[in-house]
């Protein structure tokens, strides 16, 4: 679980960066900004799921609730 999520996030970052560069060179700065925001949202949802799993694991380890 450790390295695969890091590689997924890095892959998304590389794809978003390439797409932003292509769109900026084409003169579509507004679409490039939306692409960057979409990439950030995708990564944040992935991280939010991981944090949720972390808290549920902590609850089960310490027998909370």
PDB file of N, CA, C and O in Angstrom, chain B, residues numbered from 101:
ATOM      1  N   UNK B 101       0.822  -1.192   0.000  1.00  0.00           N
ATOM      2  CA  UNK B 101       0.000   0.000   0.000  1.00  0.00           C
ATOM      3  C   UNK B 101       0.862   1.251   0.000  1.00  0.00           C
ATOM      4  O   UNK B 101       0.391   2.301  -0.437  1.00  0.00           O
ATOM      5  N   UNK B 102       2.079   1.191   0.461  1.00  0.00           N
ATOM      6  CA  UNK B 102       2.883   2.387   0.633  1.00  0.00           C
ATOM      7  C   UNK B 102       3.373   3.003  -0.657  1.00  0.00           C
ATOM      8  O   UNK B 102       3.103   4.172  -0.933  1.00  0.00           O
ATOM      9  N   UNK B 103       4.097   2.221  -1.458  1.00  0.00           N
ATOM     10  CA  UNK B 103       4.752   2.805  -2.624  1.00  0.00           C
ATOM     11  C   UNK B 103       3.786   2.989  -3.785  1.00  0.00           C
ATOM     12  O   UNK B 103       3.984   3.882  -4.608  1.00  0.00           O
ATOM     13  N   UNK B 104       2.750   2.168  -3.871  1.00  0.00           N
ATOM     14  CA  UNK B 104       1.841   2.278  -5.005  1.00  0.00           C
ATOM     15  C   UNK B 104       1.049   3.578  -4.987  1.00  0.00           C
ATOM     16  O   UNK B 104       0.802   4.168  -6.039  1.00  0.00           O
ATOM     17  N   UNK B 105       0.648   4.027  -3.805  1.00  0.00           N
ATOM     18  CA  UNK B 105      -0.093   5.281  -3.731  1.00  0.00           C
ATOM     19  C   UNK B 105       0.809   6.469  -4.064  1.00  0.00           C
ATOM     20  O   UNK B 105       0.357   7.445  -4.663  1.00  0.00           O
ATOM     21  N   UNK B 106       2.073   6.387  -3.678  1.00  0.00           N
ATOM     22  CA  UNK B 106       3.026   7.449  -4.003  1.00  0.00           C
ATOM     23  C   UNK B 106       3.233   7.516  -5.517  1.00  0.00           C
ATOM     24  O   UNK B 106       3.299   8.600  -6.096  1.00  0.00           O
ATOM     25  N   UNK B 107       3.335   6.353  -6.144  1.00  0.00           N
ATOM     26  CA  UNK B 107       3.504   6.326  -7.597  1.00  0.00           C
ATOM     27  C   UNK B 107       2.262   6.820  -8.326  1.00  0.00           C
ATOM     28  O   UNK B 107       2.373   7.475  -9.362  1.00  0.00           O
ATOM     29  N   UNK B 108       1.079   6.513  -7.797  1.00  0.00           N
ATOM     30  CA  UNK B 108      -0.154   7.019  -8.403  1.00  0.00           C
ATOM     31  C   UNK B 108      -0.210   8.544  -8.330  1.00  0.00           C
ATOM     32  O   UNK B 108      -0.557   9.204  -9.309  1.00  0.00           O
ATOM     33  N   UNK B 109       0.129   9.096  -7.177  1.00  0.00           N
ATOM     34  CA  UNK B 109       0.103  10.553  -7.011  1.00  0.00           C
ATOM     35  C   UNK B 109       1.150  11.212  -7.908  1.00  0.00           C
ATOM     36  O   UNK B 109       0.890  12.257  -8.505  1.00  0.00           O
ATOM     37  N   UNK B 110       2.326  10.606  -8.000  1.00  0.00           N
ATOM     38  CA  UNK B 110       3.364  11.155  -8.876  1.00  0.00           C
ATOM     39  C   UNK B 110       2.939  11.079 -10.335  1.00  0.00           C
ATOM     40  O   UNK B 110       3.194  12.008 -11.102  1.00  0.00           O
ATOM     41  N   UNK B 111       2.300   9.994 -10.725  1.00  0.00           N
ATOM     42  CA  UNK B 111       1.824   9.863 -12.097  1.00  0.00           C
ATOM     43  C   UNK B 111       0.773  10.896 -12.438  1.00  0.00           C
ATOM     44  O   UNK B 111       0.792  11.474 -13.525  1.00  0.00           O
ATOM     45  N   UNK B 112      -0.141  11.130 -11.518  1.00  0.00           N
ATOM     46  CA  UNK B 112      -1.157  12.163 -11.742  1.00  0.00           C
ATOM     47  C   UNK B 112      -0.496  13.524 -11.849  1.00  0.00           C
ATOM     48  O   UNK B 112      -0.880  14.336 -12.690  1.00  0.00           O
ATOM     49  N   UNK B 113       0.493  13.780 -11.009  1.00  0.00           N
ATOM     50  CA  UNK B 113       1.195  15.062 -11.062  1.00  0.00           C
ATOM     51  C   UNK B 113       1.911  15.278 -12.383  1.00  0.00           C
ATOM     52  O   UNK B 113       1.885  16.379 -12.932  1.00  0.00           O
ATOM     53  N   UNK B 114       2.544  14.241 -12.891  1.00  0.00           N
ATOM     54  CA  UNK B 114       3.254  14.357 -14.171  1.00  0.00           C
ATOM     55  C   UNK B 114       2.274  14.594 -15.316  1.00  0.00           C
ATOM     56  O   UNK B 114       2.513  15.439 -16.179  1.00  0.00           O
ATOM     57  N   UNK B 115       1.170  13.845 -15.321  1.00  0.00           N
ATOM     58  CA  UNK B 115       0.168  14.024 -16.378  1.00  0.00           C
ATOM     59  C   UNK B 115      -0.464  15.414 -16.345  1.00  0.00           C
ATOM     60  O   UNK B 115      -0.662  16.040 -17.387  1.00  0.00           O
ATOM     61  N   UNK B 116      -0.775  15.887 -15.149  1.00  0.00           N
ATOM     62  CA  UNK B 116      -1.382  17.214 -15.026  1.00  0.00           C
ATOM     63  C   UNK B 116      -0.393  18.297 -15.439  1.00  0.00           C
ATOM     64  O   UNK B 116      -0.770  19.263 -16.103  1.00  0.00           O
ATOM     65  N   UNK B 117       0.862  18.142 -15.053  1.00  0.00           N
ATOM     66  CA  UNK B 117       1.868  19.140 -15.432  1.00  0.00           C
ATOM     67  C   UNK B 117       2.056  19.190 -16.941  1.00  0.00           C
ATOM     68  O   UNK B 117       2.168  20.270 -17.520  1.00  0.00           O
ATOM     69  N   UNK B 118       2.090  18.013 -17.587  1.00  0.00           N
ATOM     70  CA  UNK B 118       2.240  17.976 -19.044  1.00  0.00           C
ATOM     71  C   UNK B 118       1.032  18.589 -19.729  1.00  0.00           C
ATOM     72  O   UNK B 118       1.174  19.338 -20.695  1.00  0.00           O
ATOM     73  N   UNK B 119      -0.160  18.271 -19.231  1.00  0.00           N
ATOM     74  CA  UNK B 119      -1.368  18.833 -19.828  1.00  0.00           C
ATOM     75  C   UNK B 119      -1.412  20.352 -19.661  1.00  0.00           C
ATOM     76  O   UNK B 119      -1.811  21.072 -20.576  1.00  0.00           O
ATOM     77  N   UNK B 120      -1.004  20.825 -18.503  1.00  0.00           N
ATOM     78  CA  UNK B 120      -0.997  22.277 -18.267  1.00  0.00           C
ATOM     79  C   UNK B 120      -0.017  22.984 -19.196  1.00  0.00           C
ATOM     80  O   UNK B 120      -0.328  24.047 -19.732  1.00  0.00           O
ATOM     81  N   UNK B 121       1.158  22.403 -19.387  1.00  0.00           N
ATOM     82  CA  UNK B 121       2.143  23.012 -20.279  1.00  0.00           C
ATOM     83  C   UNK B 121       1.635  23.057 -21.714  1.00  0.00           C
ATOM     84  O   UNK B 121       1.794  24.065 -22.403  1.00  0.00           O
ATOM     85  N   UNK B 122       1.027  21.973 -22.159  1.00  0.00           N
ATOM     86  CA  UNK B 122       0.490  21.949 -23.519  1.00  0.00           C
ATOM     87  C   UNK B 122      -0.626  22.975 -23.700  1.00  0.00           C
ATOM     88  O   UNK B 122      -0.694  23.664 -24.718  1.00  0.00           O
ATOM     89  N   UNK B 123      -1.489  23.063 -22.708  1.00  0.00           N
ATOM     90  CA  UNK B 123      -2.600  24.013 -22.810  1.00  0.00           C
ATOM     91  C   UNK B 123      -2.108  25.456 -22.745  1.00  0.00           C
ATOM     92  O   UNK B 123      -2.650  26.325 -23.427  1.00  0.00           O
ATOM     93  N   UNK B 124      -1.096  25.717 -21.939  1.00  0.00           N
ATOM     94  CA  UNK B 124      -0.560  27.085 -21.860  1.00  0.00           C
ATOM     95  C   UNK B 124       0.112  27.490 -23.166  1.00  0.00           C
ATOM     96  O   UNK B 124      -0.004  28.637 -23.597  1.00  0.00           O
ATOM     97  N   UNK B 125       0.814  26.554 -23.796  1.00  0.00           N
ATOM     98  CA  UNK B 125       1.454  26.867 -25.071  1.00  0.00           C
ATOM     99  C   UNK B 125       0.427  27.077 -26.171  1.00  0.00           C
ATOM    100  O   UNK B 125       0.677  27.798 -27.137  1.00  0.00           O
ATOM    101  N   UNK B 126      -0.732  26.441 -26.019  1.00  0.00           N
ATOM    102  CA  UNK B 126      -1.795  26.616 -27.004  1.00  0.00           C
ATOM    103  C   UNK B 126      -2.605  27.878 -26.741  1.00  0.00           C
ATOM    104  O   UNK B 126      -3.503  28.216 -27.513  1.00  0.00           O
ATOM    105  N   UNK B 127      -2.293  28.569 -25.663  1.00  0.00           N
ATOM    106  CA  UNK B 127      -2.994  29.811 -25.349  1.00  0.00           C
ATOM    107  C   UNK B 127      -4.274  29.605 -24.567  1.00  0.00           C
ATOM    108  O   UNK B 127      -5.102  30.513 -24.490  1.00  0.00           O
ATOM    109  N   UNK B 128      -4.452  28.444 -23.993  1.00  0.00           N
ATOM    110  CA  UNK B 128      -5.664  28.147 -23.227  1.00  0.00           C
ATOM    111  C   UNK B 128      -5.342  28.139 -21.734  1.00  0.00           C
ATOM    112  O   UNK B 128      -5.408  27.099 -21.078  1.00  0.00           O
ATOM    113  N   UNK B 129      -4.996  29.307 -21.210  1.00  0.00           N
ATOM    114  CA  UNK B 129      -4.593  29.406 -19.812  1.00  0.00           C
ATOM    115  C   UNK B 129      -5.735  29.074 -18.855  1.00  0.00           C
ATOM    116  O   UNK B 129      -5.501  28.511 -17.786  1.00  0.00           O
ATOM    117  N   UNK B 130      -6.964  29.417 -19.229  1.00  0.00           N
ATOM    118  CA  UNK B 130      -8.096  29.140 -18.358  1.00  0.00           C
ATOM    119  C   UNK B 130      -8.349  27.642 -18.220  1.00  0.00           C
ATOM    120  O   UNK B 130      -8.642  27.162 -17.125  1.00  0.00           O
ATOM    121  N   UNK B 131      -8.240  26.914 -19.300  1.00  0.00           N
ATOM    122  CA  UNK B 131      -8.421  25.464 -19.251  1.00  0.00           C
ATOM    123  C   UNK B 131      -7.247  24.802 -18.512  1.00  0.00           C
ATOM    124  O   UNK B 131      -7.429  23.796 -17.826  1.00  0.00           O
ATOM    125  N   UNK B 132      -6.055  25.369 -18.656  1.00  0.00           N
ATOM    126  CA  UNK B 132      -4.891  24.835 -17.942  1.00  0.00           C
ATOM    127  C   UNK B 132      -5.088  24.966 -16.436  1.00  0.00           C
ATOM    128  O   UNK B 132      -4.738  24.058 -15.681  1.00  0.00           O
ATOM    129  N   UNK B 133      -5.642  26.082 -16.000  1.00  0.00           N
ATOM    130  CA  UNK B 133      -5.903  26.271 -14.569  1.00  0.00           C
ATOM    131  C   UNK B 133      -6.954  25.280 -14.082  1.00  0.00           C
ATOM    132  O   UNK B 133      -6.810  24.722 -12.994  1.00  0.00           O
ATOM    133  N   UNK B 134      -7.988  25.054 -14.849  1.00  0.00           N
ATOM    134  CA  UNK B 134      -9.008  24.078 -14.466  1.00  0.00           C
ATOM    135  C   UNK B 134      -8.441  22.660 -14.411  1.00  0.00           C
ATOM    136  O   UNK B 134      -8.844  21.859 -13.568  1.00  0.00           O
ATOM    137  N   UNK B 135      -7.514  22.357 -15.306  1.00  0.00           N
ATOM    138  CA  UNK B 135      -6.865  21.048 -15.299  1.00  0.00           C
ATOM    139  C   UNK B 135      -6.038  20.870 -14.032  1.00  0.00           C
ATOM    140  O   UNK B 135      -6.058  19.803 -13.418  1.00  0.00           O
ATOM    141  N   UNK B 136      -5.319  21.900 -13.646  1.00  0.00           N
ATOM    142  CA  UNK B 136      -4.518  21.837 -12.426  1.00  0.00           C
ATOM    143  C   UNK B 136      -5.401  21.670 -11.194  1.00  0.00           C
ATOM    144  O   UNK B 136      -5.076  20.895 -10.294  1.00  0.00           O
ATOM    145  N   UNK B 137      -6.501  22.387 -11.153  1.00  0.00           N
ATOM    146  CA  UNK B 137      -7.422  22.275 -10.018  1.00  0.00           C
ATOM    147  C   UNK B 137      -8.043  20.879  -9.969  1.00  0.00           C
ATOM    148  O   UNK B 137      -8.208  20.307  -8.892  1.00  0.00           O
ATOM    149  N   UNK B 138      -8.386  20.335 -11.131  1.00  0.00           N
ATOM    150  CA  UNK B 138      -8.950  18.980 -11.170  1.00  0.00           C
ATOM    151  C   UNK B 138      -7.937  17.953 -10.666  1.00  0.00           C
ATOM    152  O   UNK B 138      -8.309  17.022  -9.951  1.00  0.00           O
ATOM    153  N   UNK B 139      -6.673  18.107 -11.024  1.00  0.00           N
ATOM    154  CA  UNK B 139      -5.641  17.204 -10.540  1.00  0.00           C
ATOM    155  C   UNK B 139      -5.489  17.274  -9.032  1.00  0.00           C
ATOM    156  O   UNK B 139      -5.329  16.251  -8.366  1.00  0.00           O
ATOM    157  N   UNK B 140      -5.541  18.486  -8.498  1.00  0.00           N
ATOM    158  CA  UNK B 140      -5.437  18.661  -7.047  1.00  0.00           C
ATOM    159  C   UNK B 140      -6.612  18.007  -6.338  1.00  0.00           C
ATOM    160  O   UNK B 140      -6.436  17.369  -5.300  1.00  0.00           O
ATOM    161  N   UNK B 141      -7.806  18.160  -6.891  1.00  0.00           N
ATOM    162  CA  UNK B 141      -8.998  17.567  -6.277  1.00  0.00           C
ATOM    163  C   UNK B 141      -8.913  16.043  -6.295  1.00  0.00           C
ATOM    164  O   UNK B 141      -9.279  15.390  -5.317  1.00  0.00           O
ATOM    165  N   UNK B 142      -8.436  15.476  -7.393  1.00  0.00           N
ATOM    166  CA  UNK B 142      -8.301  14.018  -7.483  1.00  0.00           C
ATOM    167  C   UNK B 142      -7.332  13.504  -6.428  1.00  0.00           C
ATOM    168  O   UNK B 142      -7.615  12.515  -5.753  1.00  0.00           O
ATOM    169  N   UNK B 143      -6.198  14.167  -6.285  1.00  0.00           N
ATOM    170  CA  UNK B 143      -5.205  13.725  -5.304  1.00  0.00           C
ATOM    171  C   UNK B 143      -5.734  13.909  -3.880  1.00  0.00           C
ATOM    172  O   UNK B 143      -5.503  13.057  -3.022  1.00  0.00           O
ATOM    173  N   UNK B 144      -6.430  14.997  -3.625  1.00  0.00           N
ATOM    174  CA  UNK B 144      -6.965  15.216  -2.281  1.00  0.00           C
ATOM    175  C   UNK B 144      -8.016  14.177  -1.907  1.00  0.00           C
ATOM    176  O   UNK B 144      -8.095  13.778  -0.746  1.00  0.00           O
ATOM    177  N   UNK B 145      -8.825  13.732  -2.866  1.00  0.00           N
ATOM    178  CA  UNK B 145      -9.795  12.683  -2.554  1.00  0.00           C
ATOM    179  C   UNK B 145      -9.097  11.358  -2.253  1.00  0.00           C
ATOM    180  O   UNK B 145      -9.542  10.598  -1.393  1.00  0.00           O
ATOM    181  N   UNK B 146      -8.004  11.087  -2.962  1.00  0.00           N
ATOM    182  CA  UNK B 146      -7.234   9.877  -2.660  1.00  0.00           C
ATOM    183  C   UNK B 146      -6.649   9.950  -1.257  1.00  0.00           C
ATOM    184  O   UNK B 146      -6.703   8.972  -0.513  1.00  0.00           O
ATOM    185  N   UNK B 147      -6.098  11.083  -0.894  1.00  0.00           N
ATOM    186  CA  UNK B 147      -5.491  11.253   0.429  1.00  0.00           C
ATOM    187  C   UNK B 147      -6.563  11.221   1.519  1.00  0.00           C
ATOM    188  O   UNK B 147      -6.325  10.687   2.602  1.00  0.00           O
ATOM    189  N   UNK B 148      -7.734  11.785   1.244  1.00  0.00           N
ATOM    190  CA  UNK B 148      -8.810  11.764   2.237  1.00  0.00           C
ATOM    191  C   UNK B 148      -9.242  10.331   2.536  1.00  0.00           C
ATOM    192  O   UNK B 148      -9.532  10.001   3.686  1.00  0.00           O
ATOM    193  N   UNK B 149      -9.288   9.483   1.519  1.00  0.00           N
ATOM    194  CA  UNK B 149      -9.611   8.077   1.751  1.00  0.00           C
ATOM    195  C   UNK B 149      -8.571   7.384   2.603  1.00  0.00           C
ATOM    196  O   UNK B 149      -8.908   6.572   3.465  1.00  0.00           O
ATOM    197  N   UNK B 150      -7.311   7.699   2.367  1.00  0.00           N
ATOM    198  CA  UNK B 150      -6.235   7.104   3.178  1.00  0.00           C
ATOM    199  C   UNK B 150      -6.299   7.565   4.630  1.00  0.00           C
ATOM    200  O   UNK B 150      -6.079   6.774   5.547  1.00  0.00           O
ATOM    201  N   UNK B 151      -6.599   8.837   4.836  1.00  0.00           N
ATOM    202  CA  UNK B 151      -6.702   9.361   6.196  1.00  0.00           C
ATOM    203  C   UNK B 151      -7.888   8.716   6.911  1.00  0.00           C
ATOM    204  O   UNK B 151      -7.803   8.414   8.101  1.00  0.00           O
ATOM    205  N   UNK B 152      -8.983   8.505   6.199  1.00  0.00           N
ATOM    206  CA  UNK B 152     -10.141   7.842   6.782  1.00  0.00           C
ATOM    207  C   UNK B 152      -9.789   6.419   7.219  1.00  0.00           C
ATOM    208  O   UNK B 152     -10.167   5.986   8.308  1.00  0.00           O
ATOM    209  N   UNK B 153      -9.066   5.700   6.365  1.00  0.00           N
ATOM    210  CA  UNK B 153      -8.625   4.351   6.731  1.00  0.00           C
ATOM    211  C   UNK B 153      -7.689   4.379   7.929  1.00  0.00           C
ATOM    212  O   UNK B 153      -7.752   3.497   8.785  1.00  0.00           O
ATOM    213  N   UNK B 154      -6.827   5.376   7.997  1.00  0.00           N
ATOM    214  CA  UNK B 154      -5.913   5.501   9.135  1.00  0.00           C
ATOM    215  C   UNK B 154      -6.681   5.681  10.433  1.00  0.00           C
ATOM    216  O   UNK B 154      -6.374   5.032  11.432  1.00  0.00           O
ATOM    217  N   UNK B 155      -7.688   6.567  10.425  1.00  0.00           N
ATOM    218  CA  UNK B 155      -8.450   6.800  11.651  1.00  0.00           C
ATOM    219  C   UNK B 155      -9.255   5.577  12.054  1.00  0.00           C
ATOM    220  O   UNK B 155      -9.382   5.298  13.246  1.00  0.00           O
ATOM    221  N   UNK B 156      -9.798   4.844  11.103  1.00  0.00           N
ATOM    222  CA  UNK B 156     -10.538   3.634  11.459  1.00  0.00           C
ATOM    223  C   UNK B 156      -9.598   2.568  12.016  1.00  0.00           C
ATOM    224  O   UNK B 156      -9.975   1.824  12.921  1.00  0.00           O
ATOM    225  N   UNK B 157      -8.373   2.489  11.481  1.00  0.00           N
ATOM    226  CA  UNK B 157      -7.395   1.552  12.038  1.00  0.00           C
ATOM    227  C   UNK B 157      -6.993   1.942  13.453  1.00  0.00           C
ATOM    228  O   UNK B 157      -6.827   1.078  14.314  1.00  0.00           O
ATOM    229  N   UNK B 158      -6.836   3.230  13.693  1.00  0.00           N
ATOM    230  CA  UNK B 158      -6.483   3.701  15.036  1.00  0.00           C
ATOM    231  C   UNK B 158      -7.612   3.384  16.015  1.00  0.00           C
ATOM    232  O   UNK B 158      -7.356   2.987  17.152  1.00  0.00           O
ATOM    233  N   UNK B 159      -8.854   3.559  15.579  1.00  0.00           N
ATOM    234  CA  UNK B 159      -9.992   3.227  16.444  1.00  0.00           C
ATOM    235  C   UNK B 159     -10.025   1.750  16.777  1.00  0.00           C
ATOM    236  O   UNK B 159     -10.314   1.372  17.912  1.00  0.00           O
ATOM    237  N   UNK B 160      -9.731   0.914  15.797  1.00  0.00           N
ATOM    238  CA  UNK B 160      -9.765  -0.524  16.069  1.00  0.00           C
ATOM    239  C   UNK B 160      -8.593  -0.966  16.944  1.00  0.00           C
ATOM    240  O   UNK B 160      -8.750  -1.870  17.765  1.00  0.00           O
ATOM    241  N   UNK B 161      -7.437  -0.356  16.786  1.00  0.00           N
ATOM    242  CA  UNK B 161      -6.284  -0.733  17.600  1.00  0.00           C
ATOM    243  C   UNK B 161      -6.490  -0.350  19.058  1.00  0.00           C
ATOM    244  O   UNK B 161      -6.198  -1.136  19.959  1.00  0.00           O
ATOM    245  N   UNK B 162      -6.992   0.850  19.286  1.00  0.00           N
ATOM    246  CA  UNK B 162      -7.180   1.327  20.660  1.00  0.00           C
ATOM    247  C   UNK B 162      -8.571   1.036  21.190  1.00  0.00           C
ATOM    248  O   UNK B 162      -8.917   1.474  22.287  1.00  0.00           O
ATOM    249  N   UNK B 163      -9.371   0.305  20.433  1.00  0.00           N
ATOM    250  CA  UNK B 163     -10.729  -0.096  20.814  1.00  0.00           C
ATOM    251  C   UNK B 163     -11.571   1.081  21.262  1.00  0.00           C
ATOM    252  O   UNK B 163     -12.207   1.045  22.316  1.00  0.00           O
ATOM    253  N   UNK B 164     -11.565   2.127  20.446  1.00  0.00           N
ATOM    254  CA  UNK B 164     -12.398   3.288  20.719  1.00  0.00           C
ATOM    255  C   UNK B 164     -13.770   3.048  20.107  1.00  0.00           C
ATOM    256  O   UNK B 164     -13.873   2.574  18.976  1.00  0.00           O
ATOM    257  N   UNK B 165     -14.818   3.369  20.844  1.00  0.00           N
ATOM    258  CA  UNK B 165     -16.228   3.201  20.425  1.00  0.00           C
ATOM    259  C   UNK B 165     -16.552   1.766  20.314  1.00  0.00           C
ATOM    260  O   UNK B 165     -17.682   1.413  19.976  1.00  0.00           O
TER     261      UNK B 165
END
